[in-house]
Amino acid sequence: DNHGTAPLTLSSELPYQSTIKRKVRKKKKKNGVITANIAGTKYEIVRIVIQEMGFVKTRDEDETANLIWSDCAVQQEKIAELQNYQRINHFPGMGEICRKDFLARNMTKMIKSQPQEYSFIPRTWIFPAEYTQFQNYVKELKKKRRQKTFIVKPANGAMGHGISLIRNGEKLQAQDHLIVQEYLDKPFLMEGYKFDLRVYILVTSCDPLKIFLYHDGLVRMGTEKYHPPSDSNLSQLYMHLTNYSVNKHNEHFERDETEDKGSKRSIKWFTEFLETNNLDVSKFWSDISELVVKTLIVAEPHVLHAYRMCRPGQAPGSDSVCFEVLGFDILLDRKLKPWLLEINRAPSFGTDQKIDYVVKKGVLLNALKLLNIRTSDKRKNLAQQKAEAQKRLYGQGSVKKLLPGSSDWEKQRHTLERRKQELKERLAQVRKQISKEEHENRHMGNYRRIYPPDDKTLLEKYESLLATAFQTFLAGRAASLQREMNNPLKRMKEEDILDLLEQCEIDDEKLTGKCPKQRGPKPLCSMPESAHSLRKPKNHSSDSSCDSDSSVSESGEETEKEDHNEKKEKKVSYDVEENKYKSLERSGKLNNHLSKESPSYSSPTSSTGPIRRSVSCPRSISILTMQSQGAEPRPFSAKAALQLQRTASVNRSHSLSRSPSSARFSQTATAGTMNSSGSESLLQQKTKEQEVALTKETLLRINDLKVRFPGKTNEESELIIEDIMDNWKYHKTKVSSYWLVKLDSAKQRKVLDIVRTSVRAVLQHVWKAPDIENLHLYRLFNRLFNRLLWSHGQGLWNCFCNSGSSWETTFSKGSEALTPEQLQCCQRIVQLCKHCLLVVYKHSSDARGSPTGMSHHWDDTRY
């Protein structure tokens, strides 16, 4: 008996245990997953690093992934469409230093104003624009009986294509679009070979600028012994060029896997080589760092301006949606001075050799760790959008405009309020930057932060160069951006801002005539009272909400960074902490005082304000339109709504009314569905011809559906929609604000559910399927509704303005082709959704225009 039961027990337990494990894994993946879209890369090392980081690869067409990686530069429109939680590996405007001709043009401008600081790039001419200057330079050399070698490159070339060396500059033609540089004929040699360095740089933000240098890289050597250029060896490119893409074709190229041999080695090995030869390694790294920072300072005005154009609503100092890994090609002369050759915004991540794999994997892995992409980013971003939308809706978080004819006292109070708001916003930015720096210091790996540097003298020097760059490249443009760069608050620390806030509070007390409150350390017996006062700011009104460390958003959600900043503020001295909370407490009282003086819409719970949270347009519309399905329109009442809500499921057609031809089947939809459940004609048994016929019938029924305004006839409802569309220029911004800002995701879904419910009833009546969810057409419609809700309702809004990624584009990229009838059904549903939104918007506008700020239909506070 024992022999018979033991195997049975074992086999019954193991499958059970494995099933439990699978369930746990699925749950983990669902709750916390970071997605990555790597369809734009051809490099396997990127996929390996993504997998090692635990990111989940998404479909190629998925545009909502946390991380998007592309080998080539991306369009500015794509960056503009990204959500704040997303990251993409390119900055707009970085081409200003990555194209050879743009780099030469911008460097020439900086050399004119700062010749001593920008002496690390060979003298360069851009053809054909600077052909005359080049010929004059060649003539001067002839007069002095000197001869120089020049290297000629295509303006937008790559991988060493089209590069040549010349000694007689007069032979060059003016028509070609070329870059001509002085050739560095005295390079630092290693084992008799010329070489260059591929240094990897990570830029995580342009606002503020943050640059990291990877303390390793590649040493790429020529494959023929170097000799100074002469007429006999100008064509020997394996001697003069160090590009891997050129030298790998030479038979002398060595693919050695050891560190100290081969034509490709690591910078880590090179620094050890310098130490062995008693050369200064720290100076080598500091010179490289200075070259990189000064070069990126040239790019910063272009990049920041382009980034702000792409992300106009993004607050300064917030998380950057862009980052970039750049490859700097640097040549060392015999004095170990670094010279910039070019910059690659799409450096090769090919792994032909083991050294490529080790170095490039470290570059990518450490970069992704520094970015701090978290599973909660998407959820918190949506919560933040909702909170900001509610603040805008209720007028919170902004100082009220000064009315004309205000007294001097009111003007002074208004100036103080604006000053306090500016200080609080800057305080929040400073604390967020401190939090980021702490994360970077813990996860830097082999990277080193080179901007902003720890050395104050060096930082002042870089800031001076940055100011010069903004004046040089944005002269007469981006005035607001330049004012922001010159704002003294940008250079202030947390303690300085807190001191200014305290001074604002003192000035405010003097203006209002209040007794100045005691500041500074309190005796020991008063500490419990001060601990109690620390809890008071949780009840603050709008003005204190600017401070991210003490305010709670209207949705009741706080980000992890705010929590982290609250932990950080405990490190500040006791009296500063106390003064800060007192200042916030007083600002709360000040807001209450101002709200009494002038009407404000800042309170969402006000029963008499023009906007009430109890007004839920989608639900109200759905109830209001139930009564419109009767024979005669009549005044709506709360009791009627409750009675109608308890009626059969057929009455859930919301604001979609039917024409007489379809009214008959809507009354019998439930019965028809019940009868069909016992029918023998199941969905699986339908032939293709039957499906086509049923799809055509579905199209006819959907075409009969119409959106009816509550209390109006079909004709009147159509006139209302036509009137909105005829005056679309006037209504466009209001409809956009209502749909994209004022309605959260749940309410947007309820608007479309009005259409979805009626379409579902049509499918149930036409197809008579026992399980409607298994219908292919139903699943197609479900995909359509989800697409219209994509990106917080942006999918439906794109149908109004014919821009962005439309549902038709997405469906056309799918593997399954739509039949003409299915496409027409989808187009009609989209049209119904648009009409439904316009009716909901119009009804809400009419309700807000009533004296009490709400419609008499919405007395029931449940909606």
GUMAR-451923 format. One line per 10 residues: number of its first residue (from 1); their letters; for each residue z, y, x of C-alpha. Coordinates in steps of 0.02 Angstrom, whole numbers, plus 50000, padded with zeros to 5 digits. Example, Ala and Ser with C-alpha at 12.3 -4.5 7.8 and 13.67 -1.06 7.14 Angstrom:
BEGIN
1 = AS = 50390 49775 50615 | 50357 49947 50684;
This chain:
BEGIN
1 = DNHGTAPLTL = 50000 50000 50000 | 50043 50119 50141 | 49876 50087 50224 | 49789 50124 50060 | 49874 50290 50022 | 49882 50371 50194 | 49696 50407 50214 | 49689 50467 50034 | 49828 50592 50064 | 49745 50657 50223;
11 = SSELPYQSTI = 49575 50680 50145 | 49645 50769 49993 | 49748 50895 50092 | 49620 50949 50222 | 49488 51015 50102 | 49623 51109 50008 | 49686 51192 50166 | 49512 51241 50223 | 49475 51315 50052 | 49630 51424 50063;
21 = KRKVRKKKKK = 49578 51486 50235 | 49404 51531 50173 | 49479 51631 50031 | 49592 51728 50150 | 49446 51769 50264 | 49341 51832 50119 | 49483 51942 50059 | 49507 52019 50231 | 49323 52056 50248 | 49317 52139 50078;
31 = NGVITANIAG = 49471 52249 50102 | 49438 52313 50277 | 49262 52309 50346 | 49165 52429 50457 | 48978 52418 50429 | 48841 52454 50554 | 48655 52480 50526 | 48567 52431 50688 | 48391 52410 50618 | 48332 52553 50729;
41 = TKYEIVRIVI = 48370 52468 50896 | 48277 52337 50994 | 48417 52303 51119 | 48516 52143 51102 | 48666 52217 51195 | 48694 52338 51049 | 48706 52191 50929 | 48826 52100 51045 | 48941 52251 51058 | 48936 52279 50870;
51 = QEMGFVKTRD = 48989 52099 50843 | 49126 52109 50975 | 49196 52265 50891 | 49207 52168 50728 | 49081 52276 50637 | 48976 52197 50500 | 48788 52214 50513 | 48710 52282 50352 | 48537 52268 50277 | 48401 52370 50361;
61 = EDETANLIWS = 48381 52487 50212 | 48569 52519 50192 | 48599 52704 50219 | 48787 52701 50183 | 48844 52608 50339 | 48989 52679 50442 | 48883 52672 50600 | 48696 52700 50614 | 48613 52663 50782 | 48436 52715 50824;
71 = DCAVQQEKIA = 48341 52705 50988 | 48240 52862 50953 | 48290 53036 50894 | 48319 53055 50707 | 48257 53188 50588 | 48375 53330 50542 | 48354 53285 50358 | 48435 53116 50390 | 48585 53196 50475 | 48601 53317 50328;
81 = ELQNYQRINH = 48610 53171 50205 | 48752 53081 50297 | 48926 53071 50221 | 49074 53132 50325 | 49135 52955 50360 | 48970 52903 50440 | 48921 52911 50625 | 48745 52919 50698 | 48705 52911 50884 | 48600 53070 50901;
91 = FPGMGEICRK = 48633 53257 50890 | 48504 53377 50820 | 48443 53501 50951 | 48480 53389 51101 | 48294 53387 51140 | 48319 53561 51216 | 48379 53477 51376 | 48301 53303 51357 | 48119 53356 51360 | 48066 53404 51535;
101 = DFLARNMTKM = 47978 53565 51482 | 48122 53621 51369 | 48249 53583 51506 | 48150 53685 51632 | 48130 53832 51512 | 48315 53838 51466 | 48374 53815 51644 | 48262 53957 51702 | 48346 54073 51577 | 48520 54024 51636;
111 = IKSQPQEYSF = 48472 54040 51819 | 48423 54222 51788 | 48599 54263 51725 | 48701 54139 51829 | 48601 54096 51986 | 48751 54036 52087 | 48812 53914 51952 | 48642 53837 51914 | 48578 53792 52086 | 48573 53605 52054;
121 = IPRTWIFPAE = 48397 53593 51981 | 48240 53602 52090 | 48127 53753 52067 | 48014 53715 51918 | 47857 53784 51836 | 47791 53746 51662 | 47601 53734 51651 | 47497 53817 51587 | 47617 53960 51544 | 47681 53983 51722;
131 = YTQFQNYVKE = 47523 53934 51815 | 47500 54109 51886 | 47680 54118 51952 | 47655 53949 52036 | 47494 54004 52122 | 47579 54163 52185 | 47720 54056 52257 | 47594 53944 52346 | 47509 54098 52422 | 47676 54162 52487;
141 = LKKKRRQKTF = 47707 53995 52571 | 47536 54006 52654 | 47575 54178 52722 | 47736 54110 52798 | 47639 53959 52864 | 47751 53840 52770 | 47697 53691 52669 | 47796 53607 52531 | 47771 53451 52429 | 47771 53462 52239;
151 = IVKPANGAMG = 47799 53327 52110 | 47694 53336 51951 | 47757 53261 51788 | 47693 53257 51607 | 47793 53379 51500 | 47852 53244 51379 | 47828 53089 51486 | 47947 52945 51517 | 47969 52787 51622 | 47876 52862 51771;
161 = HGISLIRNGE = 47707 52871 51685 | 47586 53002 51749 | 47693 53060 51898 | 47607 53109 52060 | 47641 53204 52221 | 47533 53345 52291 | 47540 53459 52443 | 47397 53574 52399 | 47451 53669 52243 | 47283 53758 52226;
171 = KLQAQDHLIV = 47202 53597 52164 | 47306 53594 52005 | 47217 53643 51843 | 47291 53773 51727 | 47238 53684 51566 | 47354 53534 51582 | 47526 53534 51501 | 47629 53485 51653 | 47794 53511 51741 | 47782 53551 51926;
181 = QEYLDKPFLM = 47938 53542 52035 | 47978 53562 52217 | 47999 53390 52293 | 48170 53354 52374 | 48110 53285 52538 | 48281 53259 52621 | 48373 53136 52508 | 48528 53035 52549 | 48466 52864 52604 | 48548 52696 52585;
191 = EGYKFDLRVY = 48488 52559 52702 | 48334 52668 52731 | 48287 52676 52547 | 48283 52825 52430 | 48384 52803 52270 | 48444 52896 52116 | 48596 52875 52002 | 48594 52839 51816 | 48754 52919 51753 | 48807 52886 51572;
201 = ILVTSCDPLK = 48880 53029 51471 | 48958 53022 51298 | 48961 53177 51187 | 49076 53145 51038 | 49073 53318 50962 | 48984 53485 50976 | 49111 53579 50869 | 49214 53589 50978 | 49116 53523 51127 | 49186 53361 51198;
211 = IFLYHDGLVR = 49106 53272 51346 | 49155 53107 51428 | 49089 53038 51592 | 49079 52849 51617 | 49150 52804 51788 | 49014 52679 51826 | 48827 52672 51811 | 48673 52613 51902 | 48604 52646 52076 | 48415 52625 52067;
221 = MGTEKYHPPS = 48329 52607 52235 | 48151 52624 52292 | 48066 52466 52353 | 47987 52535 52512 | 48073 52617 52660 | 48076 52806 52642 | 47977 52923 52753 | 47958 53111 52728 | 47804 53152 52623 | 47641 53173 52715;
231 = DSNLSQLYMH = 47457 53169 52668 | 47452 52984 52712 | 47596 52923 52603 | 47588 53037 52449 | 47514 52897 52345 | 47651 52770 52390 | 47752 52790 52231 | 47867 52641 52271 | 47932 52747 52415 | 47951 52915 52327;
241 = LTNYSVNKHN = 47996 52865 52149 | 48157 52777 52103 | 48116 52736 51921 | 48159 52556 51879 | 48007 52547 51763 | 47896 52586 51914 | 47980 52486 52053 | 48005 52325 51954 | 47818 52291 51971 | 47828 52292 52161;
251 = EHFERDETED = 47835 52121 52245 | 47976 52185 52358 | 48091 52221 52209 | 48251 52119 52236 | 48339 52045 52085 | 48500 51996 52172 | 48653 51958 52066 | 48777 52010 52201 | 48851 52185 52203 | 48798 52239 52377;
261 = KGSKRSIKWF = 48619 52176 52374 | 48464 52203 52270 | 48361 52351 52213 | 48484 52391 52073 | 48670 52411 52105 | 48821 52488 52020 | 48896 52661 52051 | 49064 52574 52068 | 48995 52484 52220 | 48918 52648 52282;
271 = TEFLETNNLD = 49087 52739 52278 | 49161 52596 52380 | 49015 52619 52501 | 49058 52805 52516 | 49241 52766 52550 | 49191 52640 52684 | 49089 52777 52768 | 49234 52903 52756 | 49145 53013 52629 | 49239 53112 52496;
281 = VSKFWSDISE = 49228 53012 52334 | 49333 53133 52231 | 49216 53277 52278 | 49067 53167 52232 | 49137 53139 52056 | 49189 53321 52033 | 49015 53381 52083 | 48935 53259 51961 | 49055 53314 51822 | 49018 53498 51853;
291 = LVVKTLIVAE = 48830 53468 51849 | 48845 53374 51683 | 48957 53503 51599 | 48850 53651 51653 | 48694 53563 51589 | 48772 53525 51420 | 48835 53705 51408 | 48651 53753 51410 | 48621 53634 51264 | 48776 53682 51164;
301 = PHVLHAYRMC = 48709 53839 51076 | 48553 53745 51019 | 48649 53589 50967 | 48788 53680 50876 | 48666 53794 50784 | 48558 53645 50731 | 48712 53544 50681 | 48780 53685 50574 | 48611 53701 50489 | 48615 53515 50449;
311 = RPGQAPGSDS = 48797 53516 50391 | 48821 53688 50311 | 48974 53642 50209 | 49070 53556 50348 | 49226 53647 50406 | 49237 53694 50591 | 49336 53567 50691 | 49311 53425 50568 | 49252 53252 50621 | 49076 53253 50690;
321 = VCFEVLGFDI = 48951 53136 50606 | 48849 53136 50768 | 48881 53070 50941 | 48763 53035 51085 | 48755 52927 51241 | 48648 53017 51369 | 48576 52952 51533 | 48578 53082 51673 | 48461 53045 51819 | 48537 53124 51974;
331 = LLDRKLKPWL = 48473 53126 52153 | 48587 53155 52305 | 48524 53251 52455 | 48580 53211 52632 | 48732 53326 52609 | 48782 53227 52453 | 48742 53375 52340 | 48687 53312 52168 | 48520 53372 52096 | 48473 53350 51914;
341 = LEINRAPSFG = 48306 53262 51889 | 48302 53232 51701 | 48405 53181 51550 | 48368 53035 51435 | 48429 53047 51255 | 48376 52867 51228 | 48425 52780 51391 | 48367 52601 51408 | 48495 52470 51360 | 48388 52326 51419;
351 = TDQKIDYVVK = 48483 52191 51513 | 48358 52114 51633 | 48495 52081 51761 | 48679 52037 51758 | 48727 52209 51824 | 48636 52289 51676 | 48735 52183 51555 | 48904 52223 51633 | 48878 52411 51650 | 48789 52443 51485;
361 = KGVLLNALKL = 48907 52336 51384 | 49053 52437 51453 | 48963 52600 51411 | 48937 52550 51229 | 49101 52460 51200 | 49209 52602 51267 | 49105 52731 51173 | 49132 52646 51005 | 49319 52632 51038 | 49327 52817 51077;
371 = LNIRTSDKRK = 49240 52860 50912 | 49387 52788 50813 | 49285 52725 50666 | 49409 52655 50539 | 49397 52550 50383 | 49485 52684 50281 | 49364 52824 50327 | 49250 52797 50177 | 49391 52789 50050 | 49481 52940 50121;
381 = NLAQQKAEAQ = 49320 53040 50129 | 49289 53010 49943 | 49469 53059 49904 | 49451 53218 50007 | 49288 53263 49918 | 49375 53241 49752 | 49523 53349 49806 | 49410 53487 49872 | 49306 53483 49713 | 49463 53502 49608;
391 = KRLYGQGSVK = 49523 53646 49717 | 49358 53735 49692 | 49361 53696 49507 | 49535 53768 49482 | 49517 53911 49606 | 49647 53844 49727 | 49654 53865 49915 | 49566 54034 49920 | 49628 54212 49920 | 49579 54307 49764;
401 = KLLPGSSDWE = 49455 54450 49784 | 49524 54625 49790 | 49483 54720 49633 | 49404 54894 49647 | 49530 55034 49634 | 49673 54932 49705 | 49821 55024 49778 | 49861 55031 49964 | 50006 54911 49935 | 49889 54783 49855;
411 = KQRHTLERRK = 49764 54804 49997 | 49899 54770 50126 | 49958 54617 50030 | 49778 54555 50018 | 49752 54578 50206 | 49913 54482 50240 | 49860 54340 50126 | 49691 54323 50211 | 49774 54325 50381 | 49896 54189 50330;
421 = QELKERLAQV = 49759 54081 50260 | 49657 54098 50420 | 49808 54053 50525 | 49848 53901 50420 | 49670 53838 50429 | 49670 53859 50618 | 49841 53773 50629 | 49772 53623 50536 | 49622 53616 50655 | 49734 53625 50809;
431 = RKQISKEEHE = 49845 53484 50747 | 49694 53378 50706 | 49627 53405 50882 | 49795 53355 50956 | 49789 53195 50854 | 49612 53158 50915 | 49659 53189 51096 | 49804 53069 51084 | 49688 52933 51019 | 49560 52972 51156;
441 = NRHMGNYRRI = 49692 52962 51292 | 49744 52790 51232 | 49566 52720 51210 | 49468 52805 51349 | 49436 52645 51446 | 49319 52683 51591 | 49272 52855 51521 | 49348 53018 51584 | 49354 53178 51484 | 49265 53312 51585;
451 = YPPDDKTLLE = 49258 53445 51448 | 49374 53524 51404 | 49451 53495 51577 | 49638 53493 51614 | 49616 53623 51751 | 49643 53795 51670 | 49544 53888 51803 | 49396 53772 51780 | 49410 53786 51590 | 49402 53977 51600;
461 = KYESLLATAF = 49249 53963 51710 | 49162 53846 51586 | 49208 53956 51438 | 49133 54106 51526 | 48972 54007 51554 | 48974 53952 51372 | 48988 54133 51314 | 48841 54178 51426 | 48739 54034 51354 | 48771 54092 51175;
471 = QTFLAGRAAS = 48720 54270 51220 | 48564 54206 51310 | 48498 54082 51182 | 48561 54154 51017 | 48533 54338 51052 | 48502 54421 50884 | 48528 54255 50791 | 48677 54161 50719 | 48790 54315 50721 | 48927 54225 50622;
481 = LQREMNNPLK = 48924 54082 50747 | 48945 54201 50894 | 49088 54291 50806 | 49173 54125 50780 | 49152 54080 50965 | 49234 54246 51013 | 49379 54224 50892 | 49541 54233 50993 | 49621 54104 50878 | 49508 53970 50954;
491 = RMKEEDILDL = 49606 53979 51117 | 49780 53983 51040 | 49903 53840 51044 | 50007 53775 50900 | 50163 53873 50950 | 50066 54037 50961 | 49993 54012 50787 | 50165 53972 50715 | 50233 54132 50792 | 50093 54233 50711;
501 = LEQCEIDDEK = 50128 54150 50544 | 50311 54196 50558 | 50264 54375 50595 | 50154 54377 50440 | 50302 54319 50337 | 50412 54457 50408 | 50280 54588 50366 | 50265 54514 50192 | 50453 54530 50166 | 50447 54711 50217;
511 = LTGKCPKQRG = 50306 54746 50095 | 50391 54661 49948 | 50561 54738 49989 | 50648 54570 50006 | 50796 54547 50120 | 50736 54469 50282 | 50794 54289 50293 | 50892 54227 50441 | 50784 54152 50576 | 50828 54052 50730;
521 = PKPLCSMPES = 50949 53907 50756 | 51079 53881 50620 | 51257 53821 50645 | 51288 53635 50632 | 51367 53646 50459 | 51203 53712 50383 | 51093 53569 50441 | 51106 53469 50278 | 51045 53623 50185 | 50898 53644 50302;
531 = AHSLRKPKNH = 50856 53460 50280 | 50854 53490 50094 | 50737 53639 50115 | 50613 53531 50209 | 50575 53441 50048 | 50537 53597 49950 | 50359 53628 50010 | 50300 53474 49917 | 50300 53579 49759 | 50196 53720 49831;
541 = SSDSSCDSDS = 50048 53795 49744 | 49876 53834 49808 | 49900 53947 49957 | 50008 53826 50054 | 49882 53689 50025 | 49779 53754 50171 | 49907 53682 50291 | 49861 53501 50305 | 50033 53451 50363 | 50135 53513 50216;
551 = SVSESGEETE = 50019 53511 50068 | 49976 53371 49950 | 49800 53369 49876 | 49780 53376 49689 | 49731 53196 49682 | 49896 53152 49764 | 49813 53073 49915 | 49842 53119 50097 | 49742 53065 50248 | 49809 52968 50396;
561 = KEDHNEKKEK = 49780 53117 50507 | 49893 53226 50401 | 50028 53093 50412 | 50003 53086 50598 | 50016 53274 50611 | 50177 53272 50511 | 50247 53153 50641 | 50187 53269 50779 | 50270 53422 50704 | 50440 53339 50726;
571 = KVSYDVEENK = 50416 53364 50912 | 50418 53554 50889 | 50585 53639 50915 | 50705 53648 50768 | 50701 53834 50738 | 50509 53841 50742 | 50503 53697 50619 | 50625 53784 50504 | 50531 53949 50510 | 50367 53863 50469;
581 = YKSLERSGKL = 50437 53782 50314 | 50518 53944 50261 | 50352 54033 50280 | 50269 53902 50171 | 50409 53917 50045 | 50386 54105 50036 | 50198 54086 50020 | 50227 53973 49873 | 50335 54105 49790 | 50204 54236 49830;
591 = NNHLSKESPS = 50071 54135 49742 | 50182 54119 49589 | 50206 54307 49590 | 50019 54339 49603 | 49980 54218 49463 | 50091 54319 49347 | 50003 54481 49391 | 49827 54419 49358 | 49757 54272 49257 | 49717 54122 49366;
601 = YSSPTSSTGP = 49631 53957 49338 | 49728 53873 49476 | 49840 53767 49366 | 49754 53612 49302 | 49892 53575 49178 | 49883 53741 49087 | 49855 53712 48902 | 49776 53880 48872 | 49665 53900 49025 | 49477 53894 49011;
611 = IRRSVSCPRS = 49470 53721 49094 | 49583 53575 49049 | 49600 53408 49138 | 49615 53328 48967 | 49433 53372 48933 | 49337 53219 48990 | 49157 53251 48950 | 49086 53075 48959 | 49219 52999 48847 | 49215 53144 48727;
621 = ISILTMQSQG = 49027 53138 48714 | 49031 52951 48680 | 49154 52978 48536 | 49066 53130 48469 | 48901 53042 48458 | 48970 52896 48361 | 48989 53006 48209 | 48811 53068 48230 | 48745 52895 48190 | 48794 52918 48008;
631 = AEPRPFSAKA = 48677 52980 47874 | 48738 53160 47876 | 48819 53263 48017 | 48994 53316 47970 | 49140 53400 48058 | 49227 53289 48182 | 49411 53246 48173 | 49530 53148 48283 | 49562 53019 48144 | 49377 52989 48122;
641 = ALQLQRTASV = 49363 52959 48308 | 49500 52829 48304 | 49422 52740 48157 | 49251 52741 48236 | 49324 52674 48397 | 49387 52520 48306 | 49218 52479 48230 | 49103 52341 48286 | 49024 52339 48459 | 48857 52393 48388;
651 = NRSHSLSRSP = 48926 52569 48365 | 48953 52588 48552 | 48783 52664 48576 | 48869 52828 48627 | 48751 52977 48628 | 48593 52874 48611 | 48524 52880 48435 | 48378 52774 48379 | 48221 52811 48283 | 48200 52729 48111;
661 = SSARFSQTAT = 48098 52587 48185 | 48243 52533 48295 | 48385 52575 48176 | 48366 52409 48086 | 48393 52296 48234 | 48542 52396 48300 | 48641 52354 48144 | 48614 52168 48168 | 48627 52158 48357 | 48795 52073 48356;
671 = AGTMNSSGSE = 48745 51945 48226 | 48583 51910 48315 | 48674 51879 48477 | 48800 51762 48394 | 48663 51662 48311 | 48566 51648 48472 | 48713 51570 48563 | 48687 51411 48463 | 48499 51414 48479 | 48404 51286 48580;
681 = SLLQQKTKEQ = 48285 51413 48657 | 48384 51450 48815 | 48337 51578 48945 | 48285 51447 49072 | 48156 51374 48953 | 48060 51536 48928 | 47886 51534 49001 | 47811 51675 49102 | 47703 51728 48955 | 47857 51738 48844;
691 = EVALTKETLL = 47950 51841 48973 | 47805 51964 48987 | 47798 51979 48797 | 47987 52006 48785 | 47981 52135 48924 | 47846 52230 48830 | 47951 52224 48672 | 48102 52285 48772 | 47997 52430 48835 | 47949 52477 48656;
701 = RINDLKVRFP = 48130 52473 48600 | 48190 52576 48749 | 48053 52704 48718 | 48122 52722 48541 | 48295 52770 48607 | 48336 52955 48603 | 48483 53059 48663 | 48564 53153 48520 | 48676 53305 48542 | 48838 53286 48439;
711 = GKTNEESELI = 48817 53363 48268 | 48629 53392 48292 | 48474 53304 48230 | 48351 53219 48347 | 48232 53368 48338 | 48371 53493 48376 | 48431 53385 48522 | 48255 53380 48595 | 48243 53570 48580 | 48408 53589 48675;
721 = IEDIMDNWKY = 48345 53478 48817 | 48177 53568 48822 | 48265 53736 48828 | 48368 53682 48980 | 48213 53619 49070 | 48114 53777 49028 | 48253 53881 49107 | 48284 53759 49248 | 48300 53894 49382 | 48450 53962 49289;
731 = HKTKVSSYWL = 48530 53794 49248 | 48492 53700 49410 | 48641 53759 49512 | 48759 53741 49364 | 48702 53564 49323 | 48714 53520 49508 | 48891 53588 49521 | 48943 53500 49361 | 48870 53330 49408 | 48902 53324 49596;
741 = VKLDSAKQRK = 49065 53421 49607 | 49161 53431 49444 | 49135 53251 49389 | 49217 53119 49495 | 49142 52946 49519 | 49229 52872 49367 | 49165 53007 49249 | 48990 52998 49322 | 48989 52812 49286 | 49045 52846 49106;
751 = VLDIVRTSVR = 48899 52965 49081 | 48777 52830 49131 | 48873 52699 49033 | 48817 52790 48876 | 48639 52738 48918 | 48689 52570 48992 | 48778 52513 48833 | 48629 52552 48723 | 48507 52468 48842 | 48619 52314 48844;
761 = AVLQHVWKAP = 48615 52308 48653 | 48424 52315 48658 | 48418 52169 48780 | 48537 52066 48674 | 48431 52092 48519 | 48261 52063 48600 | 48300 51918 48717 | 48434 51832 48609 | 48510 51759 48768 | 48685 51683 48762;
771 = DIENLHLYRL = 48728 51755 48933 | 48647 51926 48954 | 48711 51944 49133 | 48595 51805 49193 | 48439 51898 49133 | 48328 51954 49276 | 48289 52115 49183 | 48474 52151 49157 | 48509 52129 49342 | 48363 52244 49382;
781 = FNRLFNRLLW = 48433 52378 49266 | 48605 52356 49345 | 48529 52390 49516 | 48448 52545 49445 | 48611 52614 49374 | 48700 52581 49538 | 48562 52671 49632 | 48576 52822 49517 | 48763 52828 49557 | 48728 52812 49745;
791 = SHGQGLWNCF = 48812 52939 49860 | 48926 53013 49727 | 48786 53037 49600 | 48656 53097 49725 | 48536 52960 49667 | 48518 53035 49492 | 48513 53213 49558 | 48367 53167 49672 | 48270 53123 49514 | 48288 53305 49458;
801 = CNSGSSWETT = 48233 53386 49621 | 48113 53253 49687 | 48196 53251 49857 | 48290 53127 49965 | 48290 52939 49941 | 48237 52902 49762 | 48264 52739 49669 | 48076 52704 49670 | 48072 52710 49861 | 48219 52590 49872;
811 = FSKGSEALTP = 48144 52468 49746 | 47975 52473 49832 | 48056 52421 49997 | 48135 52268 49915 | 48066 52093 49935 | 48031 52075 49749 | 47886 52170 49670 | 47907 52248 49497 | 47784 52218 49356 | 47709 52373 49274;
821 = EQLQCCQRIV = 47815 52343 49118 | 47976 52329 49219 | 47934 52489 49313 | 47901 52582 49150 | 48068 52519 49081 | 48157 52586 49234 | 48067 52753 49224 | 48116 52771 49041 | 48298 52729 49080 | 48301 52861 49217;
831 = QLCKHCLLVV = 48231 52987 49094 | 48365 52942 48967 | 48500 52961 49101 | 48434 53134 49145 | 48433 53186 48962 | 48607 53115 48939 | 48673 53217 49085 | 48594 53376 49016 | 48673 53345 48844 | 48844 53311 48923;
841 = YKHSSDARGS = 48827 53468 49030 | 48774 53575 48881 | 48914 53509 48772 | 49041 53543 48910 | 48973 53720 48936 | 48988 53757 48751 | 49166 53690 48751 | 49217 53799 48899 | 49144 53950 48811 | 49264 53932 48663;
851 = PTGMSHHWDD = 49414 54051 48655 | 49539 53916 48701 | 49431 53845 48838 | 49400 53679 48750 | 49305 53611 48603 | 49390 53582 48435 | 49321 53404 48447 | 49437 53366 48593 | 49607 53385 48511 | 49651 53206 48557;
861 = TRY = 49738 53219 48726 | 49694 53041 48772 | 49517 53095 48816;
